[in-house]
């Protein structure tokens, strides 16, 4: 089944090129340092704890749920930097594909 899915995916995008929207997102997010997402996540945890201490339970839960998406954005940012469309579309000088 997995091989069948891979074969279908390859037929949809045989050259493995990203679309214009994905390229735009990757170019913007790759400018941010990966640490920014880590600190944003830690900040949301601290803000949630502060709100909890001030008896703002519902708001604390709402803000506390932002930590996981921030960490996921950081993972996406790191993947874009390591394996983004630049890695597949650019070839080093003097090499051939």
PyMOL commands that set and color helices and strands:
alter all, ss='L'
color gray80, all
select helices_A, chain A and resi 2-12+20-29+34-53+57-64+66-83+85-89
alter helices_A, ss='H'
color red, helices_A
deselect
rebuild
show_as cartoon
